[in-house]
Amino acid sequence: MNSKLALYLPLITVLVLPASAHAGPPAKHQSRPLADQVVAVQLEGVPAWWSEDVVTDDRGAFRYFGPACDVVIVNASLGALGDLFDPAEQHVQHGTKDVTFRRSTQAEERAFTVLAIDSKTLEPIGDIIATFDRGPGTERWSNTYAARTSFSVPVLPNTRIRIAAAGYSVATVRLKEALDALANEAPLEVQLEPGLHHTLLVLDADSGLPLAGVRMTGASGHVVTSDANGHVPFTNAPWEVYVATHDGHADQEWDPSDSVLFAWGALQLMVAEPDSSATEGGD
């Protein structure tokens, strides 16, 4: 597995079906090169760190270097934005000349402005974290922007944007539906409620089981306690650093700014015994 060679797939093509042809057999329609497309390439049976993102040329061709292998995995539905292909990835024998993908959903380029405002004062808030994806379970892409920012991105029916900001609740918007409902060139207003409005799941670091009765004490003295299922319901709570305390476990700090802003899914805090290490995370 230490020998190196160039894995060269001379042509990757995508089958583009006209709208009236979705019910017909794909064989009746001409395929064309999938040019200037980012694809993920991985070698079957080889550690994932050998995977690489490459860009096809105007012929749909790309070259990839890696250890010798029999099967190459090519994924055309890469990233948090852009078109979707069917199948999303294909396992092909090394030496394959053509890999054909069918474009299952074509994104529409949309230009729009997002305006994040405080739901109480209706004034623009500070910097926001905008995260895009193409629906639950798909890859995400995040960046920091001003409260009023213009975007031009490819939008699919399932494309979502998640807006988060320190000190506020999180809002998730289905972009196509929201943009279609806008009048003229009005900005997409997203209201965020001040305070901490999230549920934290506290788990034992050793067993992975939920912990009941964990006291989360904020810097201001605000206290919230986990229920029988380990859930800590923060409702309009102060956005500040909290310390988790529980008999038999070391005290553990939790800062919402470290996990809420980029997490999409359940927030978790692992608390450990005094001699164990503690970790924190969010999906």
N, C-alpha and C positions, 0 to 999 in steps of 0.2 A: 504493500500500500504506500511505500515511500516514493515510488517512481512517479515522475510528472509527465504529463502530455497535454497537448491542446485539445480540448473538446470543442469541436466546431460544428454547429448546426447551420448549414448554409442558408436555410430559408425557414422562417416562421411565418405562417400565413393565418389570416383570420377570415372566416366566412361571414360576409356581411349580407344579411337577408333583408330585402325590402319589406316594408310594413305589410304588404299584401301577401307575402310569401311565408308567413310564420307557420301556416298549417301544411305547407308543402314539404316535400323531401329536400333536404339540403343539397343533395347531389345535383340538382337542377340549376344551382346558382354558382357563379364564378367566385373563386376565392382570390384574395389579393394580398400582397405583403403587409405584414403588421409592422409598419415602419415607425421609428422614433418612439418605441414603446419600452417602458421599464419592465423587465421581467426578472423574476427571482429564479436562480438556478441552484440546484442542490444535487448532490451525488447520493444515490440510494446506498444505505449501509455505511455511509461516511459521517462522522460527527457533524452536527449542525453548523459548527463554526466554519465549515468549508463553504457554506452557502454564500452567494454573492448576488447583488443586484446589478444587472447589466442593461444597456440600452441598445436596442436593435438599430441597424442602419437603414438606409432608404430601400434596401432589398429585403428587410426583415431579418437580416443575418446578425449573428453575434458570435464572439469567440470567448471561450471560458477556459481557464487553466486550473487544473486540480489533479489529485491523485488518480491513478488508473481505476476504472470502475466499469460495470456493465450497463447500468441504468442511470439516466439523467432525469431529474425532476424539474420540469419547467412550469412556472406559475405566471400567468398573464394578468390575473386579477389582483395586482399588487397595489398597496397603498390605501390611504383613507379616502381618496377622491378618484374620480375617473370612471371609465367604462367597466362593465363586468363581462366576463367571458365564461363560456360553458364548453368543457369543464373548466373550473378555475385553474387546475393544474393537470399535467399529464406526465406519466412515467414512460419514457421512451428508451429504447436501446441506444447505446452509444453508436454513433455512426448514422443515426437517422437523418435523412435529408430534409424532410418536410414535417412540421408539426402544425396541425390545423386546429385553430380555436374558432368557436362560433361566438360572435358578439351577442350576448343575451340581452344586455341592457345598455343603451347608449346615453351617456350623460349629456345634459344641456348646459352650455356655459351661461352662467347668470352673474350679472353685476348688481351689487346691492350694497347698502350701507347699514351697519349695525350700530344702534345707539343704546347703550346700557345705562339705565337710570335707576335711581333710588326710588323704591315704591312709595316711600313716605313723603319725600320732598319733591319728587319728580325732577330732580336735578341729575345731570350726568355724574357718574361715579368715577373713581380713579381707574388705573389700569385693570384690564380684564385678561383672563385666560380663555381663549377660544379653542375648542377642541372639535374637530370634524371626524365623522365616521360615516359608513354606508349602511348603518343598521346594527342591531345588537350582535355582538360577537365578532365584528369586523375590526380591521386595523384602525387605529386612531392616530390623529396628527394634531399636535397642540403648539400654540405659540402665544406670546404676550402682545397685547395691542392696547391702544388708547380706547377710552370708553366709546368714542365715535370713530369707526374705522370702515373704510370701503374695501370690499372684497370682489374678486372676479374668479369664480371657481366652477368646475363642472359639478352639476347637481343631478342626482338620481332621485327617484321617488322615495327611497329610504334614507337619503342623506340627512344627517342631523348635525346641529351645532349646539354645543354645550357651552354656556357662558358662566364663568365663575370669577369671583373677586373676593379678596380678603375682606372679611367683615360682613359678608352677605350670603344669602341662600344661593342655590345653584338653579339655573333654568336650562332646560333642554328643549330645543325647537326643531320640528321637522321642517326642513328648509323649503322644499317645494311647495308644500301647503301654505306656509307662512308667506312666501314671496308671491304666490298666485293671488293671495288675498289683499296684497298691498295696492293702494291707489297711486297711480302714476309712479313718480320716483320717490315716494315717501320712504323714510328710513324704517328699518325693521326695529321697532322699539322693544327692548327686553327689560322688564322690570325685575329687579332683585330686591328681596326683602332684607332689611338690616338684621344682623344677629346670626347666631348659629342655629340652623334648622336641619340637623342631620341626626342619624341614628348610628351609634358606634357599637360594634360588637366586640366585647372583651373576652379573650380566650386565655386559657392556661397554656403557657409556652411548652410545657412538657407533654401534656395529654392532648392538647388541641381542643379541649372541651370548653363550653361556655362557662363563665364564672358569674354567679349571682352575688349581689351584695357588694360589688366593687364601688367605692365612693370616688367620684370624679370631682375634685375640688379646684375651682378656678382661682386665678390670682386675686379676683375681687371678693372671694369667699363664696361664690355661687357653687352649690353642690347638687349633683345629679347622681343617682345610684342605679346600678344595673339591675334589671329584673331577673326573674327565674331563668330566662333564656340567654342571659348575658348581654342584653340590649340596653344601651344607655340612650334614652330619648332626649336629645337636646332640642328644646322648643323655645325659640326666641331667647336663647341663652347668650351670655356675653361671649364675644369672639376673643378668646384669650388662652393662655397656656393652662392646662389642667394637670393635676397630679392624681394618678390612680393609686388608691390604697386598699389593701385587702390582707386579712390575716394569713400569714404563711407565705406571702409574696413580697418581693421588694417593691418599693414605691417606683412608679413609672410615669415620666412626663409624657404628655400628649399635646402637641401643638397643631391646631386645625390647619394652620397655613402650610404645614408640611405634607398633609395628606388630602384635604378636602379639595384643593384647587385643581389637582390633576387626576384625582380618583374618579372612576366612572363605574359605580357598583358599590358593593358593601365596603364600609370602612371598618377596619379591624385594628385592635390593639392587643398585642401579646404581652402578658405579664408573667414574670418568672419568679422562681424561688430566689432567695438572696444570693446563692452561689451560682445561679444560671445566668446566661445572657438573655437580654430582652430585645425583641424586635418589634417594629411597627410597620404597617403596610396598608394598602388599599388596592382594590382591583381596578 
